[in-house]
Amino acid sequence: MANKHSRLVRGKAGVGPDRNVHVKRSFKDSLAAERRRDFYERHKPIAVLMVLIVFSFPILGVFLKGVPGLLLGVIIPIVGYYLIPYVVLKLVRMRDAMRV
């Protein structure tokens, strides 16, 4: 039995939303785990970049002791992980709006 948190069945025609259409989402909507996961699955290069940031910035933070190290090592990767999907989709929408 499927609920609102279950994954879509892939490979079946007519099941789920059209992945090519950028749906207008609110900031709060973009913080949902399922939305983030779908974003990173569709945008593999950004997902790889975020993995590099999440694992390398804490190591750099250790070398930059103090507040700069804390900001670089902990806060920036966490904030980036949550905000990048929203920012990228917002930029895509702005670019598409400028083309029209």
N, C-alpha and C positions, 0 to 999 in steps of 0.2 A: 504494500500500500504506500503510495507516494504522498509526501507532504511538501510544504513549501520549501523545506531545506534539502530535499533529495535532489540528486544530480539528474540532469536530463539524459535520456537514452539517446546515444549517438548513432547515427547511421540510418535512422528512420525518417522518411520524408514527412514533412508537416509537423514534426514534433519539436516544440521549443521555439524560442524567438529566432529571428533572422540575425545571425551573428555579424553580418556585414553592415547593419544599420547601427549607427551610434545613437543609443537611446539617451534622451535628456535625463540626467540624474541629478539629484540634489547632493550636497556635500555629505549630509547624514547618510544617504543611501550608499555613497561610495565607501563608507567605513565598514559596511557589512562584509564579513569574511567571504561569503559566496561571491560577491561582486569583485572583491580583490583577487580571489583565486581565478575567476573567469578572465579578468583583465590580464593577469600574468600568464595564463595559458594561451591567450591570443597574441600576446606581445612578448615572444621569447627573448629577443635581444634586451628588452628592458628588464625582464626577469633575471637574466644573467648579470646585467649591470647591478641590479639590486643585491644579488647574492654576493658579488664582489665587494660592494659597499658594506653590507651587513657584516661580513667576515673580516675585512681589512681595516675598517675604521676603528674598531676597538683596539687592534694591535697598534695602530698609529697613535691612538689616544693614550696608550700606556707610555709611549715615548714623550708625549707632550703633557707632562704632569700638570696637575692643577685643573682649573676651570676650563681652559682651552682643550685639555685632554678629555675631560668629561663631556663637553659639548661635541667634540669630534667623535669620540669613541662610543657614546651611548645614545645621546639625544638625536643627533642627525640621522643615523640609520633607522631608528624607530619612527621618527617623524616622516622620513622619506618613504619608508615602506608603506605607510598609511596614506600619504598625500600624493605620491606619484601617479596612481591611477586617476585620481580626480583631476590633477593638473594636466596630464596628457590629454584626457578626453575633453577638457575645457579648451585647450589649445587647438585641438582638431576641430572642435565646433566653431571656434573663432576663425580659423583658416577657411573652413567651408562657408561661413557666413560672408567672408570678404570676397570669395569667388563669385558669389551670386550677385 
